[in-house]
Amino acid sequence: MPNFKGVVACASLTLAAVAGTAQADTLKCAPGETYIMNVMVSGHPYWIPVYQGFKQAAEAFGCETIFSGTPDYDITKQIASFEQDLVKSPAGVLLHPMQADPFIEPINRAIDNGTQVATFAADSPNSKRTGYVTSDNLAEAKFAAEEFVKELGEEFEFAVLENPGQSNHDLRVTAFLDYMAAHYPNAKLVGRQATNQDSNAAYRATASIVQANPELDAMWIPEAGSAEGAVAAVLEAQAKVMIMHADITPTTLEHIKAGNIHAALNPNQGMQGFMGFMATFLAAHSDVFDPFNDYKVSGYNPMQIPFVDNGFSVITKENADSFDLNVYMAGRNPS
Protein backbone atom coordinates (compact mmCIF):
# COMPACT_ATOMS: atom_id res chain seq x y z
CA MET A 1 0.00 0.00 0.00
CA PRO A 2 1.28 3.51 -0.74
CA ASN A 3 2.22 6.14 1.77
CA PHE A 4 0.45 9.38 0.87
CA LYS A 5 2.63 12.38 1.64
CA GLY A 6 0.83 15.68 2.06
CA VAL A 7 1.71 18.88 0.28
CA VAL A 8 2.88 20.99 3.18
CA ALA A 9 1.91 24.47 2.08
CA CYS A 10 3.95 26.41 4.60
CA ALA A 11 7.16 24.37 4.50
CA SER A 12 8.93 26.65 2.03
CA LEU A 13 7.80 29.71 3.98
CA THR A 14 9.12 28.21 7.21
CA LEU A 15 12.49 27.35 5.68
CA ALA A 16 12.80 30.77 4.06
CA ALA A 17 12.09 32.47 7.36
CA VAL A 18 14.50 30.33 9.34
CA ALA A 19 17.46 29.59 7.07
CA GLY A 20 20.38 31.97 7.06
CA THR A 21 18.61 35.30 7.58
CA ALA A 22 19.15 38.06 10.08
CA GLN A 23 15.56 37.56 11.16
CA ALA A 24 16.20 33.96 12.17
CA ASP A 25 17.45 35.10 15.57
CA THR A 26 14.01 36.54 16.32
CA LEU A 27 12.31 33.20 15.64
CA LYS A 28 12.95 31.95 19.15
CA CYS A 29 10.74 31.74 22.18
CA ALA A 30 11.26 34.10 25.06
CA PRO A 31 11.89 32.42 28.44
CA GLY A 32 8.64 30.84 29.59
CA GLU A 33 6.86 31.30 26.25
CA THR A 34 4.33 28.46 26.13
CA TYR A 35 2.20 26.75 23.50
CA ILE A 36 -0.69 24.44 24.38
CA MET A 37 -2.27 21.58 22.44
CA ASN A 38 -5.95 21.16 23.38
CA VAL A 39 -8.12 18.15 22.46
CA MET A 40 -11.23 16.27 23.48
CA VAL A 41 -11.11 12.59 24.60
CA SER A 42 -7.60 13.41 25.80
CA GLY A 43 -6.80 9.81 26.74
CA HIS A 44 -7.15 8.63 23.13
CA PRO A 45 -3.85 7.22 21.81
CA TYR A 46 -4.24 9.18 18.56
CA TRP A 47 -2.98 12.34 20.25
CA ILE A 48 0.29 10.82 21.46
CA PRO A 49 2.30 11.00 18.20
CA VAL A 50 0.67 14.36 17.38
CA TYR A 51 1.90 15.82 20.65
CA GLN A 52 5.34 14.31 20.10
CA GLY A 53 5.57 16.18 16.79
CA PHE A 54 4.29 19.34 18.48
CA LYS A 55 7.00 19.05 21.15
CA GLN A 56 9.77 18.31 18.65
CA ALA A 57 9.04 21.53 16.77
CA ALA A 58 8.69 23.54 19.98
CA GLU A 59 12.01 22.31 21.36
CA ALA A 60 13.78 23.45 18.19
CA PHE A 61 12.70 27.02 18.95
CA GLY A 62 13.23 26.90 22.70
CA CYS A 63 9.52 26.91 23.53
CA GLU A 64 7.59 25.22 26.32
CA THR A 65 4.53 23.04 25.67
CA ILE A 66 1.51 21.74 27.56
CA PHE A 67 -0.89 18.94 26.58
CA SER A 68 -4.45 19.82 27.60
CA GLY A 69 -8.14 19.15 26.99
CA THR A 70 -10.93 17.05 28.42
CA PRO A 71 -11.14 13.26 28.77
CA ASP A 72 -14.77 13.44 27.68
CA TYR A 73 -16.51 13.56 24.30
CA ASP A 74 -18.31 16.71 25.41
CA ILE A 75 -18.17 20.08 23.66
CA THR A 76 -19.05 22.03 26.82
CA LYS A 77 -16.22 20.42 28.76
CA GLN A 78 -13.73 20.98 25.95
CA ILE A 79 -14.60 24.67 25.72
CA ALA A 80 -14.20 24.90 29.51
CA SER A 81 -10.73 23.32 29.24
CA PHE A 82 -9.84 25.77 26.48
CA GLU A 83 -10.93 28.67 28.70
CA GLN A 84 -8.75 27.31 31.50
CA ASP A 85 -5.81 27.15 29.09
CA LEU A 86 -6.25 30.83 28.25
CA VAL A 87 -5.86 31.75 31.93
CA LYS A 88 -2.22 30.60 31.56
CA SER A 89 -1.70 33.32 28.88
CA PRO A 90 -0.07 31.03 26.33
CA ALA A 91 1.43 32.48 23.17
CA GLY A 92 -0.65 30.07 21.15
CA VAL A 93 -2.99 27.09 21.24
CA LEU A 94 -3.13 24.27 18.70
CA LEU A 95 -6.75 23.19 18.96
CA HIS A 96 -8.72 20.15 17.82
CA PRO A 97 -12.25 21.57 18.09
CA MET A 98 -14.83 18.86 18.69
CA GLN A 99 -17.39 21.01 16.87
CA ALA A 100 -16.83 24.03 14.65
CA ASP A 101 -19.44 26.65 15.52
CA PRO A 102 -19.40 26.50 19.35
CA PHE A 103 -15.69 27.34 19.21
CA ILE A 104 -16.03 30.46 17.06
CA GLU A 105 -16.50 32.89 19.94
CA PRO A 106 -13.86 31.34 22.27
CA ILE A 107 -11.27 31.26 19.47
CA ASN A 108 -12.02 34.84 18.41
CA ARG A 109 -11.82 36.08 21.99
CA ALA A 110 -8.50 34.28 22.54
CA ILE A 111 -6.99 35.87 19.44
CA ASP A 112 -8.35 39.31 20.32
CA ASN A 113 -6.65 38.94 23.71
CA GLY A 114 -3.28 38.01 22.22
CA THR A 115 -3.25 34.20 22.11
CA GLN A 116 -2.93 32.83 18.58
CA VAL A 117 -5.01 29.76 17.66
CA ALA A 118 -4.53 27.23 14.86
CA THR A 119 -6.68 24.14 14.41
CA PHE A 120 -5.76 20.58 13.45
CA ALA A 121 -7.61 17.48 12.26
CA ALA A 122 -10.95 19.25 12.80
CA ASP A 123 -11.62 22.89 12.04
CA SER A 124 -13.60 25.97 13.00
CA PRO A 125 -13.41 27.72 9.62
CA ASN A 126 -15.63 30.68 10.47
CA SER A 127 -13.46 31.70 13.41
CA LYS A 128 -10.36 33.88 13.30
CA ARG A 129 -8.05 30.88 13.60
CA THR A 130 -4.88 31.55 11.62
CA GLY A 131 -4.06 28.05 10.39
CA TYR A 132 -5.51 24.59 9.79
CA VAL A 133 -3.47 21.38 9.55
CA THR A 134 -5.11 18.11 8.57
CA SER A 135 -5.04 15.16 6.23
CA ASP A 136 -7.11 15.37 3.05
CA ASN A 137 -10.41 13.82 4.15
CA LEU A 138 -11.71 13.82 0.57
CA ALA A 139 -8.67 11.83 -0.58
CA GLU A 140 -9.15 9.41 2.32
CA ALA A 141 -12.80 8.85 1.37
CA LYS A 142 -11.95 8.33 -2.30
CA PHE A 143 -9.19 5.86 -1.44
CA ALA A 144 -11.54 3.86 0.81
CA ALA A 145 -14.23 3.72 -1.87
CA GLU A 146 -11.83 2.56 -4.57
CA GLU A 147 -10.28 -0.03 -2.25
CA PHE A 148 -13.70 -1.54 -1.52
CA VAL A 149 -14.49 -1.69 -5.24
CA LYS A 150 -11.11 -3.24 -6.03
CA GLU A 151 -11.76 -6.04 -3.53
CA LEU A 152 -15.54 -6.48 -3.89
CA GLY A 153 -16.49 -5.31 -7.37
CA GLU A 154 -19.00 -2.59 -8.16
CA GLU A 155 -22.07 -4.29 -6.64
CA PHE A 156 -21.99 -4.83 -2.88
CA GLU A 157 -23.79 -3.84 0.30
CA PHE A 158 -22.10 -1.45 2.69
CA ALA A 159 -22.70 0.50 5.88
CA VAL A 160 -21.10 3.50 7.60
CA LEU A 161 -20.77 4.64 11.18
CA GLU A 162 -20.46 8.36 11.90
CA ASN A 163 -19.97 11.11 14.48
CA PRO A 164 -22.23 14.03 13.50
CA GLY A 165 -20.87 17.49 14.24
CA GLN A 166 -17.13 16.78 14.05
CA SER A 167 -15.98 18.35 10.81
CA ASN A 168 -13.32 15.87 9.71
CA HIS A 169 -15.44 12.84 10.54
CA ASP A 170 -18.48 14.34 8.81
CA LEU A 171 -16.41 14.93 5.69
CA ARG A 172 -14.93 11.44 5.71
CA VAL A 173 -18.44 9.97 5.71
CA THR A 174 -20.29 12.37 3.41
CA ALA A 175 -17.46 12.42 0.87
CA PHE A 176 -17.40 8.61 0.85
CA LEU A 177 -21.16 8.38 0.33
CA ASP A 178 -21.13 11.05 -2.38
CA TYR A 179 -18.26 9.35 -4.20
CA MET A 180 -19.95 5.95 -4.07
CA ALA A 181 -23.24 7.38 -5.33
CA ALA A 182 -21.55 9.23 -8.19
CA HIS A 183 -19.20 6.47 -9.36
CA TYR A 184 -20.66 3.17 -8.16
CA PRO A 185 -24.46 3.48 -8.04
CA ASN A 186 -24.94 -0.28 -8.00
CA ALA A 187 -23.34 -0.51 -4.56
CA LYS A 188 -26.05 -0.26 -1.90
CA LEU A 189 -25.95 1.63 1.40
CA VAL A 190 -27.86 -0.56 3.89
CA GLY A 191 -26.88 0.96 7.24
CA ARG A 192 -25.85 4.35 8.66
CA GLN A 193 -25.68 4.97 12.40
CA ALA A 194 -24.12 7.53 14.71
CA THR A 195 -21.75 6.08 17.31
CA ASN A 196 -19.82 9.21 18.43
CA GLN A 197 -16.50 7.41 18.97
CA ASP A 198 -18.09 5.12 21.56
CA SER A 199 -16.92 1.55 20.98
CA ASN A 200 -19.88 0.12 22.91
CA ALA A 201 -22.33 2.13 20.81
CA ALA A 202 -20.49 0.97 17.69
CA TYR A 203 -20.72 -2.65 18.82
CA ARG A 204 -24.50 -2.36 19.28
CA ALA A 205 -25.00 -0.47 16.02
CA THR A 206 -22.92 -2.93 14.00
CA ALA A 207 -24.59 -5.95 15.55
CA SER A 208 -27.96 -4.49 14.55
CA ILE A 209 -26.83 -3.70 11.01
CA VAL A 210 -25.31 -7.16 10.50
CA GLN A 211 -28.42 -8.90 11.82
CA ALA A 212 -30.70 -6.86 9.55
CA ASN A 213 -28.42 -7.24 6.53
CA PRO A 214 -26.93 -10.73 6.32
CA GLU A 215 -25.41 -9.88 2.90
CA LEU A 216 -23.43 -6.91 4.27
CA ASP A 217 -20.03 -6.80 2.57
CA ALA A 218 -18.24 -3.69 3.80
CA MET A 219 -18.08 -0.97 6.47
CA TRP A 220 -16.41 2.45 6.37
CA ILE A 221 -15.79 4.08 9.75
CA PRO A 222 -14.35 7.62 10.21
CA GLU A 223 -12.25 6.84 13.30
CA ALA A 224 -10.73 3.97 15.24
CA GLY A 225 -12.75 3.98 18.48
CA SER A 226 -15.94 2.98 16.70
CA ALA A 227 -13.98 0.49 14.60
CA GLU A 228 -13.02 -1.34 17.79
CA GLY A 229 -16.67 -1.98 18.60
CA ALA A 230 -17.61 -2.74 15.00
CA VAL A 231 -14.99 -5.43 14.49
CA ALA A 232 -15.97 -7.09 17.76
CA ALA A 233 -19.59 -7.32 16.59
CA VAL A 234 -18.59 -8.66 13.17
CA LEU A 235 -16.38 -11.35 14.70
CA GLU A 236 -19.07 -12.35 17.18
CA ALA A 237 -21.61 -12.71 14.34
CA GLN A 238 -19.04 -14.67 12.32
CA ALA A 239 -19.87 -12.38 9.42
CA LYS A 240 -17.62 -11.74 6.45
CA VAL A 241 -17.39 -7.96 6.34
CA MET A 242 -14.52 -5.93 4.91
CA ILE A 243 -13.79 -3.16 7.41
CA MET A 244 -11.79 -0.02 6.78
CA HIS A 245 -11.47 2.96 9.09
CA ALA A 246 -9.55 6.19 9.54
CA ASP A 247 -7.00 6.71 12.34
CA ILE A 248 -5.47 3.90 14.40
CA THR A 249 -5.41 2.59 17.96
CA PRO A 250 -3.33 -0.26 19.40
CA THR A 251 -6.49 -2.39 19.40
CA THR A 252 -7.36 -1.84 15.74
CA LEU A 253 -3.70 -2.31 14.82
CA GLU A 254 -3.83 -5.79 16.32
CA HIS A 255 -6.99 -6.53 14.34
CA ILE A 256 -5.23 -5.41 11.15
CA LYS A 257 -2.34 -7.76 11.94
CA ALA A 258 -4.84 -10.57 12.51
CA GLY A 259 -6.65 -9.84 9.24
CA ASN A 260 -9.91 -8.81 10.92
CA ILE A 261 -9.67 -5.26 9.60
CA HIS A 262 -8.63 -4.75 5.99
CA ALA A 263 -6.83 -1.41 6.41
CA ALA A 264 -6.69 1.88 8.28
CA LEU A 265 -6.08 5.27 6.70
CA ASN A 266 -3.99 7.08 9.26
CA PRO A 267 -3.06 10.77 9.16
CA ASN A 268 0.66 11.35 9.48
CA GLN A 269 0.30 12.34 13.12
CA GLY A 270 3.84 13.46 13.87
CA MET A 271 3.79 15.80 10.87
CA GLN A 272 0.37 17.02 11.94
CA GLY A 273 1.70 18.06 15.33
CA PHE A 274 4.96 19.46 13.96
CA MET A 275 3.30 21.63 11.32
CA GLY A 276 0.52 22.50 13.76
CA PHE A 277 3.10 23.97 16.09
CA MET A 278 4.75 25.86 13.23
CA ALA A 279 1.45 27.37 12.15
CA THR A 280 0.72 28.52 15.70
CA PHE A 281 4.28 29.70 16.43
CA LEU A 282 4.60 31.69 13.21
CA ALA A 283 1.25 33.36 13.87
CA ALA A 284 2.59 34.45 17.26
CA HIS A 285 5.81 35.72 15.62
CA SER A 286 4.33 37.26 12.48
CA ASP A 287 6.24 40.50 13.04
CA VAL A 288 9.37 38.87 11.57
CA PHE A 289 8.20 39.53 8.03
CA ASP A 290 6.33 42.19 6.06
CA PRO A 291 4.22 40.59 3.31
CA PHE A 292 2.85 42.33 0.24
CA ASN A 293 -0.81 42.60 1.25
CA ASP A 294 -3.24 44.81 3.17
CA TYR A 295 -2.78 43.39 6.67
CA LYS A 296 -1.73 46.74 8.14
CA VAL A 297 -4.96 48.50 7.18
CA SER A 298 -7.28 45.52 7.54
CA GLY A 299 -5.87 44.53 10.93
CA TYR A 300 -5.59 40.76 10.48
CA ASN A 301 -2.60 38.59 11.31
CA PRO A 302 -0.50 38.35 8.12
CA MET A 303 0.42 34.74 8.93
CA GLN A 304 -2.62 32.97 7.47
CA ILE A 305 -2.27 29.30 6.55
CA PRO A 306 -5.74 28.18 5.44
CA PHE A 307 -4.77 24.56 4.85
CA VAL A 308 -1.74 22.32 5.32
CA ASP A 309 -2.10 18.70 4.20
CA ASN A 310 -0.09 16.50 6.57
CA GLY A 311 -0.79 13.44 4.40
CA PHE A 312 -1.95 9.96 5.40
CA SER A 313 -0.60 6.44 5.44
CA VAL A 314 -2.41 3.23 4.52
CA ILE A 315 -1.88 0.69 7.30
CA THR A 316 -2.16 -2.96 6.31
CA LYS A 317 -1.03 -6.30 7.65
CA GLU A 318 2.22 -5.88 5.72
CA ASN A 319 3.35 -2.59 7.29
CA ALA A 320 1.50 -2.67 10.62
CA ASP A 321 4.67 -3.10 12.69
CA SER A 322 5.75 0.41 11.68
CA PHE A 323 2.77 1.81 13.59
CA ASP A 324 3.34 0.16 16.96
CA LEU A 325 2.84 2.98 19.46
CA ASN A 326 4.79 1.23 22.22
CA VAL A 327 7.82 0.89 19.98
CA TYR A 328 7.54 4.53 18.90
CA MET A 329 7.28 5.78 22.48
CA ALA A 330 10.14 3.69 23.85
CA GLY A 331 12.55 6.16 25.44
CA ARG A 332 10.31 9.17 24.76
CA ASN A 333 8.77 11.43 27.37
CA PRO A 334 4.97 11.35 26.89
CA SER A 335 4.37 14.63 28.77
N, C-alpha and C positions, 0 to 999 in steps of 0.2 A: 504494500500500500504506500502511496506517496506521502511525503511530508509537505504540507502546504505552508509556504513561508509568506507572511504578510508583507505588503508594501508599506514600510514604515515612513509615513509622510514627513515626519519632522526629523528624521535621522540626519539628513544633510544639513539642516539648519542647526542642529545641536553640534555637529562636528565643526561647522563653520564658526560657531560662536566660541567654541572651546579651544580649537587647535591654533596655537601659535599667534594669538593676537594679544594686544595690550589689554583688551577687555577681559581676557581669560581670568586674570587675577580677581576680578570682581565676581566671578561665578563661583563663589564659595559661601558657605553658610557662616553667619556670625555665631559666636559662642552661644549655645543654647537654642539656636534656631531649629524648630521642630516641625516635622511633617507627619500627619496622621493618616492611616488607612482605615476607613470605616465601612463595615459590612453588616448584613443581617445573617442569621444562622452562623454566628461567629465560630462555632465549633466544627463547621464543615471542613473536611480536609482539602477542598478545592483552594481555599485561601492560602494554604501554607506555602506552596511555591510562588504564588503571586506576591506574598509579603517578602519572601526571600529576594525576589527580583527588586522589589521596592527598596529593601534595605541595601542591597548591593549598589544601586545607583546613589542612594543617599550617602553611603560611606565614602564614595568617590569624591563627594563635594563637602565632606566634613559636617554633614547634617545629622540630626537626631531623629529617630522615628518612634512611633507608637502604633501598635495594632489595637483597634477599637471596634465597637459595634454592640449588637445585642445577640444573645444566643437564640432568640426567638424569631419565628417567621411572622413578624408583627410590625407593620409600618409605623404605628404610634410609638412603639418602643425604640425602633431604629432612629426616628426623628429625635426622640429624647436623648439617645446616646450621642447623636450628632451635636445637639445643643450643649451637652456636657463637654464634648470635645472643644467647642468654641470657647468655653470658659478658660481653657488652657492657653488661649491666644496663639494658636499655631500659625506658622507662615502659610501653610496650605493643608488641604485635606483631599486625599484621593478617595472618592466615594463610590460605592456600589449602591445606588438607590433602589430599594425594593420596588418602588413605584415612582413613576415620573412626576406626575402633577403635584402630589402632596409635598414634594421636596422643592418646588419652585421657590416658594417664599423663604424657607430656611437657607437655601443656597444663595439667593439674592442678598439676603440680609448679611450672611457671612462675608460675601465679597464686598458689599458696601462698607463693612466694618474692618476691612483690611486682610481678611483671610481668603486666599485664592482657593478655588474648588475646581477640580477636574473629575470626570466620572470614568468608570471602567466597567466593562461587561454589560451593564445596564445603564441607561441614560436618562437624563431629564432635559430634553432638548430645548424646552421653552424657558429654561432658567438662564442665568448669566454665566453658567459654568464655562470655563475657558478652553477645555479640551475634553475629548472622548476617545478612549482606547478600548478596542474590542476586537474579537474575531468577526469575520464576515458571516453573519447569520444566514444571509441569502445563499452564499456559497455552501455553507454547511447543509442547508435544506436541499439544495440541488444535488449535492454529492450523495446524501442519504437516499433520495428518490432514485437516482440512477443506479445506485448499488443494489437496491431492492429489485429493480427491473432486470439488472444483469443476472441476479441469482434466481429470480422467480418468474421472469417473463413479464409480459404487459398486462396479463389478466390475473389478478390475485385480490384477496381480501386483506384489508389492513385496518389498524386502529391507531389512535394517537392519545397520549396523555398530555395534560397541559397545566400551566400555572397562570391563570388570567391576571393581567395587571403588571407583570414583570416584562419589561420591554423586549429584552433579548429572547426570553422564552416564548413570548407571544409571536415574535417574528420567526423563530425557528419552526413553529407549528404552522402559522398561517402561510408562510412562504412554501413550506413543504406541501400543504394541501393545494395551494394555488398551482404549484408546479405540476403536481400529479394530475389535477383536473385539466390543465392546459395541454399536457404532453401525453398522458396515459389515461384517457377517459374510461377505458375498460377495466381499470383497477377500481375496486369498490371500497369506499370508507364505510365500515360497519360499526365502529365504536369511537367515541370521543368523550373523555371524561377529565374533569379537573381533579388533580391530586395534590397540588400546592407543595411539592417537594416532600410529602409525607409518605414514607415507604409503606406504612400500614394502610393508608388510604389507597395507594397504588396497588397493593396486594388485593384489596377488596374489589377495586375497580376492574383490575385485570381478570380476576377470577370470574366476575360477572360477565365481562365481555367474552371470555373464552367459552363459558357455559352457553351463552346465547348464540355464539357463532363458532360452531365446531370446525368450520372450514377456514378459520382465521389463519393467515399466512405470515403476517408481519406486523411489527409495532415500531413506531417512531416516538421517542421520548426526549423532551428538551433538556433533561438534566439527569444526573446519576442517582439522586436519592430515590426518585420514583422508579427508576430502572431496577433498583434493588428489590423493591416490592413486586414489581411486574415479573421479574425472572423467577422469583420464588413461587408465584402463582402458576406460571407456565409449567415449571418443573413438577409442581404438585399435581397438576391436571394431566401430566404426561402428554402435553400438547407439543406439536411441532410448529413453533413460531419463531421466525427470524426477528431478533431484537437488535435494534441499533439505538444508541442514545448519544447525547452530547455530554461533555465533561467526563470525569472519571472519579471513582472512589476506590479505596483498596478492595472493597467488596466486589464491585463490578469488574475490577481488574482480574480478580480471581475467577470470576465467571467467564471472562473472555478467554483466559488461559485454559479453562475447562471446556470451552466450546459452547457454553450455554448462551452467551451473548456474541453476536456476529462481529460487532465492532463498536468502538466509541470514537466520536469526533471531538477531540480535546483541544481547546484553545491553548496556545503556547503561553502557559501561565507566567513563567519567569519573565518573558518579554513583556507580557501585559503589565506586570508590576514595575519592571524597569522603565518602560516608556511612560507608564502612568506617573511615576515619580518625576520624570523629566518634564512632562507636560505641566505638572503642578509647580515644580521648582522654577521653570523658566517663566511661568506666569507671575511668580512672586519676585522674579529678578528681571522683569521686562525692560527696566531702565538701561540695560546694557546695550541696547540697540535702538536705532531710530529709523523705523521702516518708512517706505514711501506710501503713506495712506493718510487718512483724515483722523487718526486716533486722537490727536491733540484737541481738535475742535469738537469731536463727537463724544469724547470722554470715556471710551472703552479701552480695555486692556489690549495693547497691540499684539500680545502673544495669544492668538486664537488658533487652536488646532482642532477643527471640527471633527476630524476622524483619523485615527491611526489604526491600521489593521495589523494586529499582532500575530495573525496567522493561526492555523490549526493543524494538528497532527491526527492521522487516522491510526487508532490503536487496534491491533489485531493480535491473534494468538502468536504470530511470528515475532512481533516487536514488543510484546507486553512487558518483558523484563526491563526495558528502558524506562518504564513509567512506575517503577516500584518506589513508593514514597519513602519507605523506611531506608532504602539504599541511598536515595537522594539526600535525606536528612542526616545520615550518619556523619557525625562530627560537626554539624551545623547547630547554631543557636536558634531555637524556634522563636524566641521573643525579641 
